[in-house]
Amino acid sequence: QVQFVESGGGLVQAGGSLRLSCAASGFTFRLSAIGWYRQAPGNGRDFVARISSGRTIYADSVKGRFSISRDNAKNTVYLQMNNLKPEDTAVYYCNYAPSSNDYWGQGTQVTVSS
Protein backbone atom coordinates (compact mmCIF):
# COMPACT_ATOMS: atom_id res chain seq x y z
CA GLN A 1 0.00 0.00 0.00
CA VAL A 2 1.48 3.31 -1.12
CA GLN A 3 1.62 5.86 1.68
CA PHE A 4 3.12 9.31 2.15
CA VAL A 5 3.56 11.35 5.29
CA GLU A 6 4.35 15.01 4.69
CA SER A 7 5.71 17.26 7.42
CA GLY A 8 7.57 20.51 7.92
CA GLY A 9 4.90 23.04 7.09
CA GLY A 10 4.13 26.04 9.23
CA LEU A 11 3.83 29.80 9.44
CA VAL A 12 6.78 31.89 8.26
CA GLN A 13 7.35 35.51 7.35
CA ALA A 14 8.06 36.55 3.78
CA GLY A 15 11.72 35.98 2.97
CA GLY A 16 11.96 33.06 5.36
CA SER A 17 12.62 29.38 4.74
CA LEU A 18 11.03 26.02 5.41
CA ARG A 19 11.99 22.45 4.59
CA LEU A 20 9.22 20.00 3.82
CA SER A 21 9.67 16.25 4.14
CA CYS A 22 7.75 13.44 2.46
CA ALA A 23 8.32 9.97 3.91
CA ALA A 24 7.17 7.25 1.52
CA SER A 25 6.38 3.55 1.82
CA GLY A 26 4.74 0.76 -0.13
CA PHE A 27 6.72 0.93 -3.38
CA THR A 28 10.30 0.83 -4.71
CA PHE A 29 11.20 4.34 -3.71
CA ARG A 30 14.73 4.58 -5.15
CA LEU A 31 13.50 3.82 -8.67
CA SER A 32 10.56 6.22 -8.59
CA ALA A 33 9.95 9.82 -9.60
CA ILE A 34 8.33 11.83 -6.81
CA GLY A 35 6.70 15.22 -7.18
CA TRP A 36 5.61 18.11 -4.96
CA TYR A 37 2.39 19.95 -5.76
CA ARG A 38 0.54 22.71 -3.98
CA GLN A 39 -3.02 23.94 -3.71
CA ALA A 40 -3.97 27.43 -2.58
CA PRO A 41 -7.53 28.19 -1.40
CA GLY A 42 -9.89 28.37 -4.35
CA ASN A 43 -7.28 27.07 -6.80
CA GLY A 44 -6.47 23.77 -8.42
CA ARG A 45 -3.46 21.65 -7.51
CA ASP A 46 -0.31 23.04 -9.19
CA PHE A 47 2.99 21.39 -9.98
CA VAL A 48 5.97 22.61 -7.93
CA ALA A 49 8.89 20.23 -8.49
CA ARG A 50 9.77 16.63 -9.34
CA ILE A 51 12.79 14.44 -8.78
CA SER A 52 13.69 11.20 -10.52
CA SER A 53 16.86 9.14 -10.26
CA GLY A 54 19.01 11.73 -11.95
CA ARG A 55 16.93 14.73 -12.83
CA THR A 56 15.01 17.55 -11.18
CA ILE A 57 12.45 19.91 -12.70
CA TYR A 58 10.74 22.97 -11.23
CA ALA A 59 7.82 25.22 -11.92
CA ASP A 60 8.95 28.61 -13.18
CA SER A 61 7.40 30.27 -10.14
CA VAL A 62 9.81 28.52 -7.73
CA LYS A 63 13.01 28.22 -9.79
CA GLY A 64 15.99 29.59 -7.92
CA ARG A 65 14.12 29.57 -4.59
CA PHE A 66 13.08 25.94 -4.04
CA SER A 67 15.23 22.83 -4.17
CA ILE A 68 14.02 19.22 -4.25
CA SER A 69 16.21 16.37 -3.04
CA ARG A 70 15.90 12.78 -1.89
CA ASP A 71 17.44 10.36 0.58
CA ASN A 72 16.88 6.85 -0.75
CA ALA A 73 18.15 5.30 2.49
CA LYS A 74 15.29 7.02 4.34
CA ASN A 75 12.67 6.76 1.56
CA THR A 76 12.21 10.51 1.91
CA VAL A 77 11.94 13.44 -0.48
CA TYR A 78 12.61 16.98 0.71
CA LEU A 79 11.58 20.39 -0.55
CA GLN A 80 13.80 23.21 0.67
CA MET A 81 11.95 26.48 0.23
CA ASN A 82 13.89 29.74 0.52
CA ASN A 83 12.90 33.36 0.06
CA LEU A 84 9.27 32.46 0.61
CA LYS A 85 6.57 34.79 -0.68
CA PRO A 86 2.93 35.23 0.40
CA GLU A 87 1.88 33.67 -2.91
CA ASP A 88 3.61 30.44 -1.84
CA THR A 89 0.88 29.98 0.78
CA ALA A 90 -0.81 26.65 0.07
CA VAL A 91 -1.19 23.05 1.16
CA TYR A 92 1.79 21.12 -0.20
CA TYR A 93 1.40 17.50 -1.30
CA CYS A 94 3.82 14.85 -2.48
CA ASN A 95 2.82 12.67 -5.40
CA TYR A 96 3.74 9.38 -7.01
CA ALA A 97 2.10 8.59 -10.35
CA PRO A 98 3.25 5.31 -11.92
CA SER A 99 1.43 4.24 -15.09
CA SER A 100 -2.28 5.08 -14.71
CA ASN A 101 -2.22 5.36 -10.91
CA ASP A 102 -1.97 8.54 -8.85
CA TYR A 103 -1.02 8.58 -5.17
CA TRP A 104 -1.08 11.61 -2.84
CA GLY A 105 -0.12 12.38 0.70
CA GLN A 106 -2.38 14.18 3.17
CA GLY A 107 -0.61 17.50 2.64
CA THR A 108 1.14 19.99 4.89
CA GLN A 109 0.09 23.62 5.25
CA VAL A 110 2.55 26.40 4.43
CA THR A 111 1.51 29.95 5.31
CA VAL A 112 3.70 32.92 4.41
CA SER A 113 2.84 36.23 6.03
CA SER A 114 3.72 39.56 4.45
Backbone as CSV, one residue per row, in Angstrom:
resi,resn,N_x,N_y,N_z,CA_x,CA_y,CA_z,C_x,C_y,C_z
1,GLN,0.850,-1.186,0.000,0.000,0.000,0.000,0.890,1.242,0.000
2,VAL,0.685,2.080,-1.016,1.480,3.306,-1.117,1.001,4.309,-0.061
3,GLN,1.954,4.852,0.672,1.621,5.863,1.676,2.685,6.942,1.687
4,PHE,2.229,8.171,1.954,3.124,9.305,2.149,2.772,9.996,3.451
5,VAL,3.786,10.509,4.130,3.559,11.353,5.292,4.380,12.618,5.103
6,GLU,3.673,13.728,4.853,4.348,15.007,4.688,4.462,15.711,6.032
7,SER,5.517,16.482,6.202,5.712,17.259,7.418,6.591,18.457,7.101
8,GLY,6.680,19.371,8.066,7.573,20.509,7.919,6.901,21.822,7.597
9,GLY,5.605,21.793,7.373,4.900,23.041,7.089,4.780,23.916,8.321
10,GLY,4.301,25.135,8.112,4.129,26.040,9.231,3.906,27.453,8.766
11,LEU,4.001,28.377,9.709,3.830,29.800,9.440,5.199,30.459,9.436
12,VAL,5.483,31.224,8.388,6.775,31.886,8.264,6.561,33.263,7.642
13,GLN,7.436,34.180,7.955,7.354,35.507,7.345,7.948,35.485,5.942
14,ALA,7.511,36.414,5.122,8.062,36.551,3.783,9.575,36.691,3.859
15,GLY,10.271,35.997,2.974,11.720,35.982,2.967,12.320,34.843,3.782
16,GLY,11.493,34.164,4.539,11.961,33.057,5.363,12.081,31.758,4.601
17,SER,12.404,30.694,5.343,12.624,29.381,4.741,11.902,28.295,5.519
18,LEU,11.567,27.244,4.813,11.035,26.024,5.411,11.576,24.839,4.629
19,ARG,11.656,23.690,5.291,11.988,22.454,4.592,10.884,21.438,4.836
20,LEU,10.259,21.024,3.753,9.220,20.003,3.820,9.835,18.624,3.623
21,SER,9.250,17.639,4.297,9.669,16.249,4.142,8.486,15.396,3.708
22,CYS,8.774,14.387,2.912,7.755,13.439,2.460,8.327,12.046,2.636
23,ALA,7.871,11.339,3.650,8.321,9.972,3.910,7.390,9.007,3.201
24,ALA,7.961,8.120,2.375,7.171,7.247,1.515,7.330,5.787,1.908
25,SER,6.313,4.989,1.601,6.382,3.550,1.822,5.431,2.852,0.866
26,GLY,5.673,1.553,0.668,4.743,0.761,-0.131,5.112,0.591,-1.585
27,PHE,6.272,1.109,-2.009,6.724,0.926,-3.383,8.245,1.056,-3.398
28,THR,8.842,0.779,-4.588,10.300,0.827,-4.711,10.730,2.273,-4.866
29,PHE,10.993,2.899,-3.760,11.203,4.343,-3.714,12.375,4.775,-4.591
30,ARG,13.506,4.096,-4.512,14.726,4.579,-5.150,14.615,4.608,-6.673
31,LEU,13.668,3.874,-7.227,13.496,3.822,-8.674,12.397,4.762,-9.171
32,SER,11.789,5.503,-8.267,10.560,6.219,-8.588,10.747,7.730,-8.631
33,ALA,10.020,8.367,-9.552,9.947,9.823,-9.603,8.883,10.297,-8.620
34,ILE,9.234,11.282,-7.815,8.329,11.833,-6.805,8.177,13.327,-7.046
35,GLY,6.957,13.805,-6.959,6.704,15.220,-7.180,6.132,15.912,-5.964
36,TRP,6.298,17.232,-5.923,5.609,18.106,-4.964,4.622,18.969,-5.748
37,TYR,3.420,19.088,-5.212,2.387,19.947,-5.762,1.859,20.824,-4.637
38,ARG,1.142,21.876,-5.001,0.536,22.713,-3.977,-0.836,23.186,-4.430
39,GLN,-1.670,23.469,-3.426,-3.020,23.936,-3.705,-3.360,25.074,-2.758
40,ALA,-3.553,26.253,-3.347,-3.969,27.427,-2.578,-5.492,27.450,-2.520
41,PRO,-6.061,28.139,-1.523,-7.531,28.195,-1.398,-8.180,28.701,-2.671
42,GLY,-9.166,27.963,-3.162,-9.887,28.372,-4.353,-9.207,28.027,-5.655
43,ASN,-8.034,27.410,-5.587,-7.278,27.067,-6.798,-7.187,25.561,-6.984
44,GLY,-6.755,25.163,-8.170,-6.465,23.768,-8.420,-5.103,23.400,-7.864
45,ARG,-4.740,22.131,-8.008,-3.458,21.648,-7.511,-2.394,21.893,-8.584
46,ASP,-1.342,22.628,-8.236,-0.315,23.038,-9.191,0.997,22.318,-8.950
47,PHE,1.670,22.016,-10.043,2.992,21.394,-9.980,4.008,22.346,-9.379
48,VAL,4.886,21.816,-8.512,5.967,22.611,-7.926,7.330,22.088,-8.377
49,ALA,7.580,20.802,-8.161,8.891,20.228,-8.491,8.772,18.710,-8.552
50,ARG,9.726,18.097,-9.260,9.765,16.633,-9.345,11.210,16.183,-9.372
51,ILE,11.455,15.025,-8.771,12.787,14.439,-8.784,12.688,12.979,-9.203
52,SER,13.571,12.603,-10.143,13.686,11.204,-10.521,15.086,10.744,-10.117
53,SER,15.575,9.673,-10.708,16.859,9.141,-10.259,18.001,10.098,-10.558
54,GLY,17.888,10.862,-11.624,19.012,11.727,-11.955,18.629,13.096,-12.462
55,ARG,17.390,13.486,-12.230,16.926,14.726,-12.827,15.928,15.429,-11.899
56,THR,15.992,16.766,-11.908,15.009,17.555,-11.180,14.389,18.575,-12.125
57,ILE,13.117,18.862,-11.937,12.450,19.915,-12.699,11.613,20.744,-11.741
58,TYR,11.425,22.022,-12.103,10.742,22.966,-11.233,9.747,23.798,-12.025
59,ALA,8.708,24.214,-11.340,7.817,25.216,-11.918,8.575,26.537,-12.003
60,ASP,8.261,27.332,-13.016,8.949,28.613,-13.184,8.805,29.493,-11.947
61,SER,7.678,29.396,-11.274,7.400,30.275,-10.136,8.313,30.011,-8.933
62,VAL,8.964,28.851,-8.900,9.808,28.523,-7.734,11.279,28.332,-8.101
63,LYS,11.611,28.414,-9.381,13.009,28.223,-9.795,13.911,29.227,-9.115
64,GLY,15.032,28.733,-8.600,15.988,29.590,-7.922,15.689,29.808,-6.450
65,ARG,14.497,29.409,-6.005,14.123,29.573,-4.595,13.912,28.232,-3.903
66,PHE,13.376,27.257,-4.617,13.079,25.942,-4.040,14.075,24.914,-4.577
67,SER,14.345,23.906,-3.759,15.233,22.831,-4.166,14.674,21.495,-3.687
68,ILE,14.524,20.553,-4.605,14.021,19.222,-4.255,15.193,18.249,-4.180
69,SER,15.157,17.368,-3.204,16.215,16.369,-3.043,15.605,15.093,-2.448
70,ARG,16.400,14.049,-2.418,15.897,12.778,-1.885,16.988,12.056,-1.113
71,ASP,16.554,11.247,-0.162,17.442,10.361,0.580,16.862,8.963,0.426
72,ASN,17.431,8.170,-0.472,16.881,6.846,-0.745,17.015,5.903,0.449
73,ALA,17.997,6.143,1.304,18.154,5.305,2.490,17.001,5.521,3.469
74,LYS,16.398,6.696,3.426,15.287,7.020,4.336,13.939,7.035,3.622
75,ASN,13.920,6.709,2.328,12.673,6.761,1.557,11.975,8.114,1.725
76,THR,12.744,9.177,1.633,12.213,10.505,1.911,12.634,11.490,0.825
77,VAL,11.691,12.329,0.433,11.943,13.438,-0.477,11.778,14.738,0.308
78,TYR,12.629,15.702,0.022,12.607,16.981,0.712,12.320,18.112,-0.277
79,LEU,11.746,19.175,0.227,11.577,20.394,-0.553,12.075,21.550,0.310
80,GLN,13.250,22.052,-0.024,13.805,23.211,0.666,13.258,24.458,0.000
81,MET,12.601,25.290,0.770,11.952,26.485,0.232,12.579,27.710,0.869
82,ASN,13.227,28.521,0.057,13.889,29.737,0.521,13.213,30.962,-0.075
83,ASN,13.470,32.108,0.538,12.901,33.364,0.057,11.397,33.222,-0.203
84,LEU,10.700,32.713,0.779,9.270,32.459,0.607,8.487,33.750,0.431
85,LYS,7.429,33.651,-0.375,6.572,34.792,-0.679,5.135,34.484,-0.242
86,PRO,4.328,35.493,0.020,2.933,35.227,0.397,2.197,34.359,-0.624
87,GLU,2.548,34.477,-1.884,1.876,33.671,-2.906,2.295,32.205,-2.876
88,ASP,3.261,31.850,-2.035,3.613,30.437,-1.837,2.688,29.765,-0.823
89,THR,1.817,30.538,-0.199,0.881,29.982,0.776,-0.029,28.957,0.112
90,ALA,-0.036,27.744,0.659,-0.808,26.647,0.069,-0.649,25.399,0.935
91,VAL,-1.438,24.395,0.627,-1.191,23.053,1.157,-0.287,22.352,0.153
92,TYR,0.802,21.783,0.647,1.788,21.123,-0.202,1.636,19.605,-0.077
93,TYR,1.615,18.946,-1.240,1.404,17.501,-1.305,2.545,16.832,-2.061
94,CYS,2.925,15.644,-1.645,3.815,14.853,-2.484,2.982,13.848,-3.285
95,ASN,3.560,13.443,-4.410,2.816,12.666,-5.400,3.697,11.621,-6.045
96,TYR,3.095,10.466,-6.279,3.743,9.378,-7.013,2.716,8.885,-8.009
97,ALA,3.078,8.890,-9.312,2.098,8.585,-10.347,2.657,7.590,-11.355
98,PRO,2.782,6.327,-10.977,3.245,5.315,-11.922,2.118,4.870,-12.848
99,SER,2.416,4.712,-14.105,1.425,4.235,-15.089,0.145,5.048,-14.981
100,SER,-0.998,4.382,-14.770,-2.276,5.076,-14.711,-2.728,5.357,-13.285
101,ASN,-1.851,5.115,-12.308,-2.219,5.364,-10.908,-1.736,6.740,-10.457
102,ASP,-2.286,7.212,-9.353,-1.969,8.541,-8.848,-2.116,8.518,-7.333
103,TYR,-0.996,8.672,-6.627,-1.019,8.582,-5.168,-0.607,9.921,-4.566
104,TRP,-1.320,10.324,-3.502,-1.082,11.605,-2.844,-0.955,11.426,-1.340
105,GLY,-0.156,12.295,-0.741,-0.120,12.375,0.701,-1.262,13.213,1.219
106,GLN,-1.281,13.430,2.544,-2.379,14.180,3.168,-2.148,15.684,3.098
107,GLY,-0.936,16.087,2.781,-0.612,17.497,2.642,-0.109,18.124,3.927
108,THR,0.654,19.203,3.754,1.139,19.985,4.886,0.961,21.459,4.549
109,GLN,0.430,22.218,5.493,0.087,23.622,5.251,1.318,24.509,5.386
110,VAL,1.514,25.366,4.387,2.547,26.401,4.432,1.843,27.751,4.336
111,THR,2.093,28.610,5.309,1.509,29.945,5.309,2.624,30.970,5.414
112,VAL,2.670,31.890,4.451,3.702,32.917,4.411,3.031,34.263,4.644
113,SER,3.424,34.927,5.707,2.840,36.232,6.031,3.685,37.352,5.428
114,SER,3.009,38.421,5.084,3.724,39.564,4.454,4.196,40.566,5.499
